[in-house]
Amino acid sequence: MTKTDRLTQLFGKQIAQGKFKPGSALPSEAELCERFDVSRNVLREVIKVLSTKKLIDAQRHRGLFVMPQAQWNYLDADVLEWALEKGSDPDLLNSLIEVRSLIEPTISRWAAERATAVDLVAIEGNYNAMVANRTNFQAFQEADIGFHKAILVATHNVVIQQLSDAVSALQRAIFDLTYLADKRHMDLTMKEHAELSDAIRRKNPQAAELACHQLVVRTAWRARVKPATAAGSEARASVAGAGKAKPVARKRKAASIG
């Protein structure tokens, strides 16, 4: 990773996570160069990148400003990742799920109408990869995103296909916040994807649209349930660990040494 890439990540995260407030003026170029210990050339490249992501408003003779949050490019994978990294933003999460519920059922309907044999092989291949990696978070995530991307490609709509990266970014951002690995939820997740795949294979647009709608609705439900589940788990862990203070202390010390 180059110095420009590293600073883009650092500066972008600081903006997206609120260190510099939306609408506020940023420090001067000279101050930012000193703060981040970089040259003006590196800083200007970073500003160009963050401007394309709609995080920074850079105007000649006016200075640098953080763009209003409503104008940030949330279809950019980096912006989504940075904004959600420190915890879910309920409003943003709801907006992402609303977008998925708006476009993905229609995409699934079109895929059922238009998918070729090659498309069906790609959809089934990603589904099989999900089955094979139920206990491997990273591999399962990539297979899940690949599954939905294959469905999007199967629409054979050139404009929709250009949204592929944006839709994948939406799914990736939501995935971390909605993934539940216990057997009951995983079984249901696999059943939902199997029903969607089967509807597309059978060329049944209505069934494909309904299956995708149900899948997105349950994603929204998991987004509400998971934070509460995590909080409950932490509370239980705290109570369970109260009588084991010494072992916990020893583990922490060992971890910090390592």
Backbone as numpy.savetxt, mean C-alpha at the origin, in Angstrom:
# Nx Ny Nz CAx CAy CAz Cx Cy Cz
21.80 2.33 -3.57 20.96 3.53 -3.57 21.84 4.77 -3.57
21.58 5.70 -4.46 22.38 6.91 -4.57 22.04 7.90 -3.45
22.88 8.91 -3.32 22.61 9.95 -2.31 21.29 10.65 -2.61
21.01 10.85 -3.90 19.73 11.48 -4.28 18.55 10.61 -3.86
18.66 9.30 -4.10 17.58 8.37 -3.72 17.37 8.37 -2.21
18.49 8.35 -1.46 18.37 8.31 0.00 17.72 9.58 0.53
18.10 10.72 -0.03 17.53 11.97 0.45 16.06 12.09 0.02
15.74 11.58 -1.16 14.34 11.58 -1.59 13.49 10.81 -0.60
13.97 9.64 -0.18 13.24 8.84 0.81 13.11 9.58 2.13
14.22 10.14 2.61 14.22 10.80 3.92 13.34 12.05 3.91
13.56 12.92 2.95 12.82 14.19 2.88 11.34 13.92 2.59
11.09 12.97 1.68 9.70 12.63 1.36 8.95 12.11 2.57
9.58 11.25 3.34 8.95 10.72 4.55 8.68 11.84 5.56
9.64 12.73 5.72 9.45 13.81 6.69 8.25 14.68 6.33
8.08 14.92 5.04 6.92 15.72 4.61 5.63 14.92 4.79
5.62 13.69 4.28 4.40 12.88 4.31 3.97 12.52 5.72
4.93 12.50 6.65 4.61 12.12 8.02 4.49 13.31 8.96
4.47 14.52 8.39 4.07 15.68 9.16 5.17 16.51 9.80
6.44 16.20 9.54 7.49 17.03 10.13 7.43 18.45 9.56
7.08 18.54 8.29 6.83 19.83 7.65 5.34 19.87 7.30
4.62 20.80 7.84 3.17 20.82 7.73 2.71 21.23 6.32
1.65 20.63 5.83 1.09 21.03 4.53 0.80 22.53 4.49
1.21 23.16 3.39 0.99 24.59 3.23 2.08 25.46 3.81
2.98 24.86 4.60 4.02 25.66 5.24 5.21 25.88 4.31
5.96 26.94 4.60 7.18 27.23 3.85 8.30 26.31 4.34
9.08 25.80 3.40 10.23 24.97 3.75 11.45 25.87 3.95
12.46 25.37 4.66 13.70 26.14 4.78 14.31 26.43 3.40
15.19 27.39 3.36 15.84 27.75 2.09 16.72 26.61 1.61
17.11 26.68 0.33 18.00 25.67 -0.22 19.28 25.55 0.60
19.84 26.70 0.96 21.10 26.69 1.73 20.90 25.97 3.07
19.79 26.23 3.75 19.51 25.59 5.03 19.30 24.08 4.86
18.59 23.70 3.80 18.33 22.28 3.57 19.62 21.54 3.21
20.49 22.19 2.43 21.78 21.58 2.09 22.60 21.33 3.35
22.58 22.31 4.25 23.33 22.16 5.51 22.68 21.10 6.39
21.37 21.09 6.47 20.65 20.14 7.31 20.91 18.70 6.87
20.86 18.47 5.55 21.00 17.10 5.04 22.41 16.76 4.59
23.30 17.77 4.68 24.71 17.58 4.30 24.83 17.08 2.86
24.22 17.81 1.94 24.28 17.47 0.52 24.57 18.73 -0.29
24.95 18.53 -1.54 25.21 19.65 -2.43 23.90 20.22 -2.97
23.96 21.41 -3.54 22.77 22.02 -4.14 22.26 21.17 -5.30
23.18 20.59 -6.07 22.75 19.77 -7.21 21.91 18.58 -6.75
22.36 17.90 -5.69 21.61 16.76 -5.16 20.25 17.24 -4.64
20.26 18.32 -3.88 19.01 18.82 -3.31 18.02 19.19 -4.41
18.51 19.83 -5.46 17.60 20.25 -6.54 17.00 19.04 -7.27
17.78 17.99 -7.42 17.24 16.77 -8.02 16.13 16.19 -7.15
16.37 16.20 -5.85 15.37 15.69 -4.90 14.10 16.54 -4.96
14.25 17.84 -5.02 13.10 18.73 -5.09 12.29 18.47 -6.35
12.98 18.21 -7.47 12.28 17.88 -8.72 11.43 16.62 -8.55
12.03 15.59 -7.91 11.31 14.32 -7.73 10.10 14.53 -6.83
10.30 15.21 -5.71 9.19 15.42 -4.77 8.13 16.36 -5.33
8.53 17.21 -6.27 7.56 18.07 -6.93 6.66 17.25 -7.85
7.24 16.26 -8.54 6.42 15.40 -9.41 5.45 14.56 -8.59
5.79 14.30 -7.34 4.90 13.55 -6.45 3.90 14.48 -5.75
3.96 15.76 -6.10 3.04 16.77 -5.58 3.18 16.99 -4.07
4.38 16.74 -3.55 4.63 17.01 -2.13 5.20 18.41 -1.92
5.93 18.90 -2.92 6.58 20.21 -2.82 6.14 21.10 -3.96
5.88 22.35 -3.64 5.61 23.38 -4.63 6.86 24.25 -4.72
7.57 24.13 -5.83 8.82 24.88 -6.02 8.62 25.90 -7.12
8.56 27.16 -6.74 8.36 28.22 -7.73 9.50 29.22 -7.65
9.98 29.61 -8.82 11.11 30.54 -8.91 10.77 31.86 -8.20
11.71 32.33 -7.41 11.61 33.60 -6.68 10.55 33.59 -5.58
9.98 32.41 -5.31 8.96 32.34 -4.26 9.39 31.44 -3.12
10.27 30.51 -3.39 10.72 29.59 -2.36 10.01 28.25 -2.46
10.23 27.42 -1.45 9.68 26.06 -1.42 8.56 25.97 -0.39
7.49 25.32 -0.79 6.36 25.13 0.11 5.89 23.68 0.05
5.37 23.19 1.17 4.73 21.88 1.18 3.36 22.03 0.55
3.05 21.16 -0.40 1.75 21.22 -1.07 0.64 20.86 -0.09
-0.57 21.41 -0.29 -1.71 20.98 0.52 -1.90 19.47 0.41
-2.25 18.83 1.49 -2.32 17.38 1.53 -3.29 16.80 0.50
-4.35 17.51 0.21 -5.34 17.04 -0.75 -4.76 16.95 -2.16
-3.63 17.62 -2.40 -3.03 17.61 -3.73 -1.88 16.61 -3.87
-1.52 15.93 -2.79 -0.45 14.94 -2.88 -0.86 13.83 -3.85
0.12 13.27 -4.53 -0.16 12.22 -5.50 -0.24 10.86 -4.79
-1.43 10.52 -4.33 -1.61 9.27 -3.60 -1.62 8.05 -4.51
-1.57 8.27 -5.82 -1.42 7.14 -6.73 0.05 6.79 -6.93
0.93 7.54 -6.29 2.35 7.24 -6.30 2.67 6.29 -5.15
3.32 5.18 -5.48 3.58 4.14 -4.47 4.41 4.68 -3.30
5.38 5.54 -3.58 6.22 6.10 -2.50 5.39 6.96 -1.55
4.56 7.81 -2.11 3.76 8.71 -1.27 2.83 7.91 -0.37
2.20 6.89 -0.93 1.33 6.05 -0.12 2.11 5.37 1.00
3.26 4.81 0.66 4.07 4.10 1.66 4.51 5.05 2.76
4.99 6.22 2.39 5.47 7.18 3.38 4.32 7.65 4.28
3.17 7.92 3.69 2.04 8.46 4.45 1.50 7.44 5.45
1.59 6.16 5.10 0.99 5.12 5.95 2.01 4.40 6.84
3.28 4.72 6.67 4.33 3.96 7.36 4.22 4.03 8.87
3.85 5.17 9.41 3.82 5.35 10.87 2.46 5.01 11.47
1.62 4.35 10.69 0.31 3.97 11.20 -0.78 4.42 10.23
-1.92 3.75 10.32 -2.99 4.02 9.36 -3.65 5.37 9.63
-3.92 6.08 8.55 -4.70 7.30 8.58 -6.11 6.89 8.16
-7.09 6.91 9.08 -8.42 6.40 8.76 -9.04 7.04 7.52
-8.88 8.36 7.38 -9.46 9.05 6.22 -8.81 8.58 4.92
-7.48 8.49 4.94 -6.77 8.05 3.74 -7.10 6.60 3.42
-7.13 5.77 4.45 -7.44 4.35 4.24 -8.84 4.18 3.66
-9.79 4.93 4.19 -11.15 4.87 3.65 -11.20 5.32 2.20
-10.43 6.35 1.88 -10.39 6.84 0.50 -9.82 5.78 -0.44
-8.77 5.10 -0.01 -8.17 4.05 -0.83 -9.16 2.92 -1.08
-9.85 2.52 -0.03 -10.82 1.42 -0.16 -11.98 1.83 -1.05
-12.41 3.09 -0.93 -13.49 3.58 -1.79 -13.08 3.52 -3.26
-11.84 3.87 -3.54 -11.37 3.82 -4.93 -11.36 2.38 -5.43
-10.88 1.48 -4.60 -10.88 0.07 -4.99 -12.30 -0.43 -5.25
-13.22 -0.06 -4.37 -14.60 -0.55 -4.53 -15.26 0.06 -5.76
-14.79 1.21 -6.19 -15.34 1.87 -7.37 -14.88 1.21 -8.65
-13.57 0.89 -8.74 -13.03 0.46 -10.03 -12.83 -1.04 -10.17
-12.51 -1.74 -9.09 -12.13 -3.14 -9.25 -13.28 -4.08 -9.63
-14.50 -3.91 -9.11 -15.58 -4.79 -9.59 -15.83 -4.65 -11.09
-15.75 -3.42 -11.60 -15.93 -3.21 -13.04 -14.78 -3.83 -13.82
-13.57 -3.70 -13.31 -12.42 -4.34 -13.95 -12.63 -5.85 -14.02
-13.13 -6.42 -12.94 -13.37 -7.87 -12.91 -14.45 -8.27 -13.91
-15.49 -7.46 -14.04 -16.55 -7.72 -15.02 -15.96 -7.74 -16.44
-15.17 -6.73 -16.75 -14.57 -6.67 -18.09 -13.63 -7.84 -18.34
-12.89 -8.22 -17.30 -11.96 -9.35 -17.45 -12.73 -10.63 -17.78
-13.87 -10.82 -17.13 -14.68 -12.00 -17.40 -15.20 -12.01 -18.83
-15.45 -10.84 -19.37 -15.95 -10.73 -20.74 -14.85 -10.90 -21.78
-13.60 -10.53 -21.42 -12.57 -10.37 -22.45 -11.32 -11.24 -22.26
-11.18 -11.91 -21.14 -9.94 -12.64 -20.85 -9.64 -13.70 -21.91
-8.38 -13.76 -22.32 -7.93 -14.79 -23.25 -7.39 -15.98 -22.45
-7.03 -17.04 -23.15 -6.44 -18.20 -22.48 -5.15 -17.81 -21.77
-4.38 -16.93 -22.38 -3.12 -16.48 -21.76 -3.42 -15.72 -20.46
-4.44 -14.87 -20.50 -4.83 -14.13 -19.29 -5.24 -15.08 -18.17
-6.01 -16.09 -18.53 -6.50 -17.03 -17.52 -5.34 -17.80 -16.88
-4.34 -18.12 -17.67 -3.16 -18.80 -17.13 -2.45 -17.89 -16.11
-2.34 -16.59 -16.44 -1.68 -15.65 -15.52 -2.47 -15.49 -14.22
-3.80 -15.38 -14.33 -4.64 -15.25 -13.13 -4.51 -16.50 -12.26
-4.63 -17.67 -12.89 -4.55 -18.92 -12.14 -3.17 -19.12 -11.53
-2.14 -18.73 -12.28 -0.77 -18.88 -11.76 -0.54 -18.07 -10.50
-1.05 -16.84 -10.48 -0.89 -16.01 -9.28 -1.75 -16.54 -8.14
-2.94 -17.05 -8.45 -3.76 -17.65 -7.40 -3.04 -18.85 -6.78
-2.45 -19.70 -7.62 -1.72 -20.86 -7.11 -0.52 -20.44 -6.26
0.11 -19.32 -6.62 1.22 -18.80 -5.82 0.72 -18.33 -4.46
-0.48 -17.76 -4.42 -1.07 -17.38 -3.13 -1.30 -18.62 -2.27
-1.84 -19.67 -2.87 -2.08 -20.92 -2.14 -0.78 -21.47 -1.57
0.28 -21.42 -2.37 1.55 -22.00 -1.97 2.29 -21.18 -0.92
1.87 -19.91 -0.73 2.61 -19.02 0.17 1.72 -18.41 1.25
0.76 -19.18 1.71 -0.17 -18.68 2.73 0.53 -18.20 4.00
1.65 -18.80 4.34 2.35 -18.46 5.58 3.56 -17.57 5.35
3.79 -17.16 4.11 4.92 -16.29 3.77 4.37 -14.92 3.38
4.40 -13.99 4.31 3.74 -12.69 4.10 4.17 -12.02 2.81
5.49 -11.88 2.60 5.99 -11.14 1.44 5.60 -11.82 0.13
5.81 -13.14 0.07 5.48 -13.87 -1.16 3.98 -13.86 -1.42
3.20 -13.98 -0.36 1.73 -13.96 -0.50 1.28 -12.59 -1.02
1.85 -11.53 -0.48 1.50 -10.19 -0.91 1.78 -10.00 -2.40
2.97 -10.42 -2.84 3.32 -10.25 -4.25 2.40 -11.07 -5.15
2.05 -12.28 -4.71 1.14 -13.11 -5.51 -0.26 -12.50 -5.56
-0.72 -11.96 -4.44 -2.04 -11.33 -4.38 -2.10 -10.12 -5.31
-1.09 -9.27 -5.25 -1.04 -8.11 -6.12 -0.93 -8.55 -7.59
-0.14 -9.61 -7.84 -0.02 -10.14 -9.19 -1.34 -10.68 -9.72
-2.12 -11.28 -8.83 -3.45 -11.82 -9.19 -4.35 -10.69 -9.70
-4.43 -9.61 -8.93 -5.30 -8.50 -9.32 -4.75 -7.76 -10.55
-3.43 -7.71 -10.66 -2.83 -7.07 -11.84 -3.14 -7.87 -13.10
-3.11 -9.20 -13.00 -3.43 -10.05 -14.14 -4.89 -9.86 -14.57
-5.77 -9.66 -13.60 -7.18 -9.39 -13.92 -7.30 -8.06 -14.65
-6.57 -7.05 -14.19 -6.61 -5.74 -14.84 -6.11 -5.85 -16.29
-5.02 -6.56 -16.49 -4.48 -6.74 -17.85 -5.50 -7.44 -18.74
-6.29 -8.34 -18.15 -7.27 -9.13 -18.92 -8.44 -8.30 -19.43
-8.54 -7.03 -19.00 -9.59 -6.17 -19.54 -9.31 -5.78 -20.98
-8.02 -5.80 -21.36 -7.60 -5.38 -22.70 -8.08 -3.97 -23.04
-8.11 -3.15 -22.00 -8.44 -1.73 -22.15 -7.14 -0.97 -21.92
-6.64 -0.30 -22.98 -5.30 0.29 -22.89 -5.22 1.39 -21.84
-6.31 2.12 -21.61 -6.30 3.17 -20.60 -6.27 2.56 -19.20
-7.12 1.56 -18.98 -7.13 0.86 -17.69 -5.77 0.21 -17.43
-5.16 -0.36 -18.45 -3.86 -1.01 -18.27 -2.79 -0.02 -17.84
-2.93 1.24 -18.25 -1.97 2.25 -17.82 -2.13 2.60 -16.34
-3.26 2.20 -15.75 -3.48 2.40 -14.32 -2.93 1.25 -13.48
-2.31 0.29 -14.15 -1.87 -0.93 -13.46 -0.99 -0.63 -12.26
0.04 0.20 -12.46 0.96 0.49 -11.35 0.26 1.23 -10.22
-0.65 2.14 -10.59 -1.38 2.90 -9.56 -2.28 1.99 -8.75
-3.00 1.09 -9.44 -3.88 0.16 -8.73 -3.06 -0.76 -7.83
-1.93 -1.23 -8.34 -1.06 -2.09 -7.52 -0.55 -1.34 -6.29
-0.26 -0.04 -6.47 0.19 0.77 -5.33 -0.91 0.90 -4.29
-2.16 1.08 -4.74 -3.28 1.13 -3.81 -3.40 -0.16 -3.03
-3.30 -1.28 -3.74 -3.43 -2.59 -3.09 -2.29 -2.84 -2.12
-1.08 -2.45 -2.52 0.08 -2.67 -1.64 -0.05 -1.85 -0.37
-0.52 -0.62 -0.49 -0.67 0.24 0.69 -1.71 -0.31 1.65
-2.80 -0.84 1.10 -3.87 -1.38 1.93 -3.48 -2.72 2.54
-2.67 -3.49 1.81 -2.37 -4.87 2.20 -1.81 -4.97 3.61
-0.81 -4.15 3.90 -0.16 -4.22 5.22 -1.14 -3.98 6.35
-2.17 -3.20 6.07 -3.11 -2.80 7.12 -4.32 -3.73 7.22
-4.43 -4.68 6.29 -5.62 -5.54 6.28 -5.29 -7.03 6.28
-4.01 -7.36 6.29 -3.60 -8.77 6.23 -3.84 -9.45 7.57
-4.62 -10.53 7.56 -4.86 -11.35 8.75 -4.45 -12.78 8.41
-3.50 -13.33 9.16 -2.90 -14.61 8.78 -3.54 -15.82 9.46
-4.47 -15.61 10.41 -5.04 -16.77 11.09 -5.83 -17.62 10.09
-5.97 -18.90 10.40 -6.52 -19.86 9.45 -7.92 -19.50 8.98
-8.77 -19.05 9.89 -10.16 -18.75 9.52 -10.22 -17.64 8.47
-9.50 -16.56 8.72 -9.51 -15.45 7.78 -8.79 -15.82 6.48
-7.70 -16.56 6.59 -6.97 -16.94 5.39 -7.79 -17.87 4.51
-8.51 -18.81 5.12 -9.39 -19.71 4.35 -10.43 -18.91 3.59
-11.01 -17.91 4.25 -12.03 -17.10 3.60 -11.43 -16.24 2.48
-10.25 -15.72 2.72 -9.56 -14.94 1.69 -9.31 -15.78 0.44
-8.83 -17.01 0.65 -8.55 -17.88 -0.49 -9.85 -18.25 -1.21
-10.92 -18.46 -0.46 -12.22 -18.79 -1.07 -12.71 -17.63 -1.94
-12.58 -16.41 -1.45 -13.01 -15.24 -2.21 -12.23 -15.11 -3.51
-10.91 -15.31 -3.44 -10.10 -15.20 -4.65 -10.39 -16.35 -5.62
-10.67 -17.54 -5.07 -11.00 -18.67 -5.93 -12.32 -18.41 -6.67
-13.30 -17.84 -5.97 -14.59 -17.55 -6.60 -14.44 -16.50 -7.70
-13.59 -15.50 -7.45 -13.37 -14.47 -8.46 -12.66 -15.07 -9.69
-11.63 -15.86 -9.44 -10.91 -16.50 -10.54 -11.83 -17.42 -11.34
-12.66 -18.17 -10.63 -13.56 -19.11 -11.30 -14.60 -18.38 -12.15
-15.13 -17.26 -11.64 -16.13 -16.50 -12.39 -15.53 -15.95 -13.69
-14.29 -15.48 -13.61 -13.63 -14.97 -14.82 -13.38 -16.12 -15.80
-12.94 -17.26 -15.27 -12.68 -18.42 -16.14 -13.95 -18.90 -16.83
-15.09 -18.82 -16.13 -16.36 -19.27 -16.69 -17.03 -18.20 -17.55
-16.35 -17.04 -17.72 -16.89 -15.95 -18.54 -18.24 -15.47 -18.00
-18.32 -15.32 -16.68 -19.56 -14.89 -16.03 -19.34 -13.49 -15.43
-19.64 -12.44 -16.21 -19.35 -11.07 -15.75 -20.06 -10.70 -14.45
-21.34 -11.08 -14.31 -22.09 -10.72 -13.11 -21.46 -11.36 -11.87
-21.12 -12.64 -11.99 -20.51 -13.34 -10.85 -19.14 -12.75 -10.51
-18.38 -12.38 -11.53 -17.05 -11.80 -11.29 -17.17 -10.46 -10.58
-18.11 -9.64 -11.03 -18.31 -8.33 -10.41 -18.75 -8.48 -8.95
-19.67 -9.40 -8.70 -20.15 -9.63 -7.34 -19.04 -10.18 -6.45
-18.27 -11.14 -6.96 -17.18 -11.73 -6.17 -16.15 -10.68 -5.79
-15.83 -9.79 -6.73 -14.85 -8.74 -6.44 -15.42 -7.74 -5.45
-16.69 -7.39 -5.62 -17.33 -6.46 -4.67 -17.27 -7.01 -3.25
-17.60 -8.29 -3.09 -17.58 -8.90 -1.76 -16.17 -8.93 -1.19
-15.20 -9.15 -2.05 -13.80 -9.18 -1.61 -13.38 -7.80 -1.08
-13.74 -6.76 -1.82 -13.37 -5.40 -1.40 -14.11 -5.00 -0.13
-15.38 -5.40 -0.01 -16.15 -5.10 1.21 -15.48 -5.73 2.43
-15.02 -6.96 2.28 -14.38 -7.62 3.43 -13.02 -7.00 3.72
-12.36 -6.49 2.70 -11.11 -5.76 2.93 -11.38 -4.54 3.81
-12.47 -3.84 3.53 -12.83 -2.68 4.35 -13.11 -3.12 5.80
-13.77 -4.25 5.94 -14.06 -4.77 7.29 -12.75 -5.09 8.04
-11.81 -5.72 7.36 -10.53 -6.05 8.01 -9.78 -4.79 8.41
-9.90 -3.75 7.59 -9.22 -2.49 7.91 -9.75 -1.90 9.22
-11.02 -2.14 9.51 -11.58 -1.66 10.78 -11.23 -2.59 11.94
-11.20 -3.89 11.66 -11.02 -4.89 12.71 -9.56 -5.02 13.13
-8.64 -4.95 12.18 -7.24 -5.25 12.50 -6.64 -4.33 13.56
-6.83 -2.99 13.49 -6.27 -2.15 14.56 -6.79 -2.52 15.94
-8.08 -2.84 16.03 -8.65 -3.23 17.32 -8.08 -4.56 17.79
-7.89 -5.48 16.83 -7.30 -6.78 17.17 -5.88 -6.62 17.67
-5.12 -5.75 16.98 -3.73 -5.52 17.40 -3.67 -4.88 18.78
-4.56 -3.92 19.04 -4.58 -3.28 20.35 -4.92 -4.28 21.44
-5.87 -5.18 21.14 -6.23 -6.20 22.12 -5.09 -7.15 22.39
-4.35 -7.51 21.35 -3.21 -8.41 21.51 -2.14 -7.77 22.37
-1.89 -6.46 22.14 -0.88 -5.76 22.93 -1.30 -5.69 24.40
-2.58 -5.45 24.62 -3.07 -5.38 26.00 -2.91 -6.73 26.69
-3.26 -7.82 25.96 -3.11 -9.16 26.55 -1.66 -9.48 26.82
-0.78 -9.08 25.90 0.65 -9.33 26.09 1.17 -8.58 27.31
0.66 -7.35 27.50 1.09 -6.54 28.64 0.68 -7.19 29.95
-0.57 -7.68 30.01 -1.06 -8.33 31.22 -0.30 -9.62 31.48
-0.08 -10.40 30.41 0.61 -11.68 30.56 2.05 -11.48 31.00
2.65 -10.36 30.56 4.06 -10.13 30.89 4.27 -9.46 32.23
3.19 -9.04 32.87 3.34 -8.29 34.13 4.02 -9.11 35.21
3.74 -10.41 35.21 4.34 -11.26 36.24 5.67 -11.84 35.84
6.19 -11.40 34.68 7.45 -11.97 34.18 8.41 -10.84 33.83
8.51 -9.88 34.72 9.30 -8.69 34.43 10.77 -9.02 34.21
11.32 -9.93 35.03 12.77 -10.21 34.92 13.12 -10.87 33.59
12.41 -11.93 33.17 12.75 -12.53 31.87 12.63 -11.54 30.72
11.60 -10.68 30.74 11.44 -9.70 29.67 12.62 -8.74 29.65
13.04 -8.30 30.83 14.17 -7.38 30.92 15.42 -8.02 30.35
15.65 -9.32 30.65 16.85 -9.98 30.15 16.81 -10.07 28.64
15.65 -10.37 28.06 15.53 -10.49 26.60 15.84 -9.15 25.94
15.32 -8.07 26.51 15.57 -6.77 25.92 17.03 -6.41 25.94
17.70 -6.74 27.02 19.11 -6.44 27.13 19.90 -7.22 26.09
19.56 -8.48 25.90 20.26 -9.31 24.93 20.03 -8.77 23.53
18.80 -8.33 23.25 18.48 -7.83 21.91 19.27 -6.55 21.62
19.41 -5.67 22.64 20.12 -4.42 22.41 21.60 -4.65 22.20
22.16 -5.68 22.84 23.58 -6.00 22.65 23.83 -6.52 21.26
22.85 -7.41 20.79 23.02 -8.00 19.46 22.85 -6.96 18.38
